Each structure stands twice: as C-alpha cells, then as structure tokens.
Amino acid sequence: MKDVKNVLRVVGIVLLGLFVFMVGIPFVFKLAGITLGIIGALITLAVLLIKVAVVLAIGYLILVGVRALLR
C-alpha cells in the first residue's frame, strides 16, 4: 500500500507540473510582451517540415519501386 501512495504522489506531482507548464508559459509570455505568434510560427514550421519529409519519403519509395522494376 505504501508503494501505491508513492506512485500516486509522483503522478500527482507530474500532473501538477504539467498543468503549471501549460498554464504558466503563455501567461509569462503575455507578461513579457511576447505574443503567441512565435508559437504559431513554430507550429507552422513543424507542419512544413513534416510535409517536406512526407514528399521526400514518397519520392524515395517511387525511386526504389522503379529501381526494383528495372532489375
């Protein structure tokens, strides 16, 4: 039973930390005068990077398929 209490305590601390992180970071950014445009730009950049990776993967698969057919 002691282990269960310790595990629940650790889970609670982790959840509290996650809550503080998710709520506190935007609040700190607003206080510092930094708009959430930076976060939006980072998300846009990440989506663009994923799109490039998908295009490269599809191109690679087509290249490998053509190479296999020519053998």
C-alpha positions as CSV (number, residue, x, y, z in Angstrom):
1,M,0.0,0.0,0.0
2,K,2.9,2.3,0.6
3,D,4.1,1.9,-3.0
4,V,0.7,2.9,-4.3
5,K,0.7,6.1,-2.2
6,N,4.2,6.9,-3.5
7,V,3.2,6.2,-7.1
8,L,0.1,8.4,-6.7
9,R,2.1,11.1,-5.2
10,V,4.6,11.1,-8.1
11,V,1.8,11.1,-10.6
12,G,0.1,14.0,-8.8
13,I,3.4,16.0,-8.9
14,V,3.9,15.3,-12.6
15,L,0.3,16.3,-13.4
16,L,0.7,19.5,-11.3
17,G,3.9,20.3,-13.1
18,L,2.3,19.7,-16.5
19,F,-0.6,22.0,-15.5
20,V,1.7,24.7,-14.3
21,F,3.7,24.4,-17.5
22,M,0.7,24.6,-19.8
23,V,-1.0,27.5,-18.0
24,G,2.1,29.3,-16.8
25,I,4.1,29.6,-20.0
26,P,1.5,31.5,-22.1
27,F,0.9,33.8,-19.0
28,V,4.6,34.5,-18.7
29,F,4.8,35.2,-22.5
30,K,2.0,37.7,-22.2
31,L,3.6,39.4,-19.3
32,A,6.8,39.6,-21.2
33,G,5.0,41.1,-24.2
34,I,5.7,38.2,-26.5
35,T,2.7,37.3,-28.5
36,L,1.7,33.7,-29.2
37,G,2.7,34.4,-32.9
38,I,6.1,32.8,-32.1
39,I,4.4,29.6,-31.1
40,G,2.2,29.7,-34.2
41,A,5.2,30.2,-36.3
42,L,6.9,27.2,-34.7
43,I,3.9,25.1,-35.3
44,T,3.7,26.2,-39.0
45,L,7.4,25.4,-39.4
46,A,6.9,22.0,-37.9
47,V,4.0,21.3,-40.2
48,L,6.0,22.4,-43.2
49,L,8.9,20.1,-42.1
50,I,6.5,17.2,-41.9
51,K,5.2,17.9,-45.4
52,V,8.7,18.0,-46.8
53,A,9.5,14.7,-45.0
54,V,6.4,13.1,-46.5
55,V,7.2,14.3,-50.0
56,L,10.8,13.0,-49.7
57,A,9.6,9.6,-48.4
58,I,7.1,9.3,-51.3
59,G,9.8,10.2,-53.7
60,Y,12.2,7.7,-52.2
61,L,9.5,4.9,-52.4
62,I,8.8,5.7,-56.0
63,L,12.5,5.6,-56.8
64,V,13.0,2.3,-55.0
65,G,10.0,0.9,-56.8
66,V,11.2,1.9,-60.2
67,R,14.7,0.5,-59.4
68,A,13.1,-2.8,-58.4
69,L,11.1,-3.0,-61.6
70,L,14.2,-2.3,-63.7
71,R,16.1,-5.2,-62.2
